[in-house]
Amino acid sequence: MGKRSRQRQKNQNASRDDRDNAGWGAGYADIIKENKLFEDYYKEQGLIPEGEFDQFMEAMREPLPATIRITGYKSHAKEILHCLKEKYFKDIQELEIDSQKIEAPQPLSWYPDEQAWHTNMSRKLIRKSPLLEKFHQFLVSETESGNISRQEAVSMIPPLLLKIESHHKILDMCAAPGSKTAQLIEMLHSDMDVPFPEGFVIANDVDNKRCYLLVHQAKRLNSPCIMVVNHDASCIPMLQIDSDGGKDILFYDRVLCDVPCSGDGTMRKNIDVWKKWTTSNSLHLHGLQLRIAVRGVEQLAVGGRMVYSTCSLNPIEDEAIIAALLEKSEGALELADASADLPGLKWMPGVTSWKLMTKEGQWFSDWSEVPSSRHTQIRPTMFPPKDPEKLAGLHLERCMRILPHHQNTGGFFVAVLVKKAPMPWNKRHPKLRKSAPTQTGGSLAADVPRLLPEGSAEETEDGGPGGRGDGETENAGTPLAQEAAGKQDAVCGPPPSKKQKLFGYKEDPFVFLTEDDPVFTSIQSFYDLSPDFPKRNVLTRTHEGKKRHLYMVSKELRNVLLNNSERMKVINTGVKVWSRNSDGEEFGCAFRLAQEGIYTLQPYIRSRIIRVSVEDIKVLLTQENPFLSKLEDDAHAQAKQMGMGSIVLKYIPNPNNPSEPQCPIQLCGWRGKTSIRAFVPRNERFHYLRLLGVEVFRDKQGLGQKSRDGAKEEAAAATKAEQEGELENGDENGSLEPKIEGGNKESSIS
Ligand SMILES: C[S@@+](CC[C@H](N)C(=O)[O-])C[C@H]1O[C@@H](n2cnc3c(N)ncnc32)[C@H](O)[C@@H]1O
């Protein structure tokens, strides 16, 4: 790898990646927060309003206050909010720590349903102060179980501006570690009663290791509509799907283009940026950013939206990219005015003039001033368009720059692009294809004829975009491709002309079951699956041997997987719904339910369900193997009538009793000979206990479990069990392999 590429790689990986999800425990050594070049640069650019520069610099030097986003699906998120407001926020708001008065956290006005909160505490304070220990534990535990995200306020903006609907096909181009991906998934599942929304998220990252952060993030949401893939976004392959008996190119309704950037907007958190900042990061990244953005708009459906964002304040990475994209698009793209979409958020309109500075401090206002010796480093697309009329027509003022001192946040840049027509370099003799309403190919409105470029999937000899053509981008003679050829910083040209070979790619295969697969025989009868259960959406990860785990994806993702296995590096997809249970067969079915897939599966299961009360759940989550008689009468009677084996423990909220949780709760369990138990990962146990009003808290000595409602023993038991490893996760899913009565495993208990 050459020096330049090493530098680039370093920039991409280290710059701003971990602005979210750095964890509540991360910290930095003290670094002097001075950088003269940075100050000079931003003073000269004139991005900061007159008279505010000192405030800007002062805010940059202050630690970033923690912001919290409540994640998860609607009714659960509401319950967490209730818990936070009624308990944890109240506990901390009177406190004074190190002569700092802790203020009550405030909801972010522009984030819907009070799901995002701003505190005046830094992460360090929350982590270190003994007075905040309970709050800290709550945050750590709920973050681990996916119910809370410590996410920078500004980083929550792009998914909101995408205006996601549940049928949208979404591409998240540079997705790791995945805080925005999580938002996108949540938005798809806005109706909790629909287990398989029509839309999906394909979350991509070039860094294989970081893809696993994405998997972890996505897994917490248990969605069958997410796929994690591993490609360079600047040439991510065009995918194809079956549609109306033919093949179509998959155009996305929404694209999130949250590109790698120099990250100077994150200096409040990633304070080593103070030391490292020079303009060369921006100059290096500009080309990649533009190539990624171009690839994004190529794959966007006409009528679709793409959000471009960076946490850099630098116009070279921001307005310059947008201006270049708009110019190349020749009217196919427009900047949307998103000013009404973020009520109460203060932002600065995008700028129309900026200059360029080299690492050595030399300034250039125009491409014509750049000596040819610098032409590999400095590109024409880095400068604002010269023609004032053209420039005004781009409406760069619709871009949004969020400045740290305006509302005590990080710095951020975001722009919303709407695609009005195919990109000009893809437009060659577009062919009209009649559209019929369809579930899978519906990236365009059903009543609009679909525009397929020549050479699209339908027409290529080898039947798809991964062949010679790669759909929209097979344009060796187009201006775009010409520009790309031989120019280091120019837009990415056509993707490889040969079928992509996925070197070194080691993931297990994704194998779909057929409807008559023998595993369904016992599953069907044991769980009394409803006739509409989509068996074709069930998959395993092995071609050979016994199937250990069964996963499900939505019909639309199945379509994507089946049509693109040759060209796509899929790291993970699907939610686990069943796992083989070593002794299961003797109880009528070899497969037990998996907690992570229970909300997906449960609508199709008509037997093996026990309705439980709040008190029952407390018993089930705090005792290891309670006797059936520990359940309340109703649940006890149901359990007695049921044979041994895997069960669903289902709580249905009672709207007439608002003191109880108002969200449905479903837990996987096992009905033993005389006892019953829930198989729920540790953090989820704690989460549900908190929803039920049981405070789960462990002080430094492992003591100090308390309860609000007299459930002290239960909470203590849960914590003790956890400490003793009783509730430790049994497999990668965190579910325990059931101990079976009758055999030697449970006989001493029952
Ligand atoms: C700012 S981070 C993305 C943050 C993410 N969207 C989130 O909200 O959690 C940029 C990501 O881009 C990835 N990246 C860098 N170059 C890339 C490329 N050429 N294609 C795809 N991803 C890339 C990095 O690995 C990094 O994970």
The ligand as an SDF file (V2000), in Angstrom:
LIG
                    3D

 27 29  0  0  0  0  0  0  0  0999 V2000
  -18.8070    8.2430    9.8600 C   0  0  0  0  0  0  0  0  0  0  0  0
  -18.6840    6.6010    9.8130 S   0  0  0  0  0  0  0  0  0  0  0  0
  -20.3660    6.1650    9.5670 C   0  0  0  0  0  0  0  0  0  0  0  0
  -21.1870    6.3000   10.7920 C   0  0  0  0  0  0  0  0  0  0  0  0
  -22.4860    5.5580   10.6800 C   0  0  0  0  0  0  0  0  0  0  0  0
  -23.2630    6.0420    9.5700 N   0  0  0  0  0  0  0  0  0  0  0  0
  -23.2840    5.6660   11.9540 C   0  0  0  0  0  0  0  0  0  0  0  0
  -24.1560    6.5220   12.0280 O   0  0  0  0  0  0  0  0  0  0  0  0
  -23.0590    4.8760   12.8770 O   0  0  0  0  0  0  0  0  0  0  0  0
  -17.9990    6.2990    8.2600 C   0  0  0  0  0  0  0  0  0  0  0  0
  -17.9100    4.8310    7.9290 C   0  0  0  0  0  0  0  0  0  0  0  0
  -17.5650    4.7770    6.5680 O   0  0  0  0  0  0  0  0  0  0  0  0
  -16.8120    3.6240    6.3950 C   0  0  0  0  0  0  0  0  0  0  0  0
  -16.1210    3.7710    5.0890 N   0  0  0  0  0  0  0  0  0  0  0  0
  -14.9780    4.3950    4.7870 C   0  0  0  0  0  0  0  0  0  0  0  0
  -14.7300    4.3060    3.4740 N   0  0  0  0  0  0  0  0  0  0  0  0
  -15.7570    3.6140    2.9320 C   0  0  0  0  0  0  0  0  0  0  0  0
  -16.0660    3.1640    1.6350 C   0  0  0  0  0  0  0  0  0  0  0  0
  -15.2700    3.4330    0.6100 N   0  0  0  0  0  0  0  0  0  0  0  0
  -17.1930    2.4560    1.4500 N   0  0  0  0  0  0  0  0  0  0  0  0
  -18.0030    2.1630    2.4900 C   0  0  0  0  0  0  0  0  0  0  0  0
  -17.7470    2.5500    3.7460 N   0  0  0  0  0  0  0  0  0  0  0  0
  -16.6550    3.2670    3.9650 C   0  0  0  0  0  0  0  0  0  0  0  0
  -15.9110    3.5630    7.6030 C   0  0  0  0  0  0  0  0  0  0  0  0
  -15.4580    2.2400    7.8170 O   0  0  0  0  0  0  0  0  0  0  0  0
  -16.8600    4.0700    8.6780 C   0  0  0  0  0  0  0  0  0  0  0  0
  -17.4450    2.9760    9.3330 O   0  0  0  0  0  0  0  0  0  0  0  0
  1  2  1  0
  2  3  1  0
  2 10  1  0
  3  4  1  0
  4  5  1  0
  5  6  1  0
  5  7  1  0
  7  8  2  0
  7  9  1  0
 10 11  1  0
 11 12  1  0
 11 26  1  0
 12 13  1  0
 13 14  1  0
 13 24  1  0
 14 15  1  0
 14 23  1  0
 15 16  2  0
 16 17  1  0
 17 18  1  0
 17 23  2  0
 18 19  1  0
 18 20  2  0
 20 21  1  0
 21 22  2  0
 22 23  1  0
 24 25  1  0
 24 26  1  0
 26 27  1  0
M  CHG  2   2   1   9  -1
M  END
$$$$
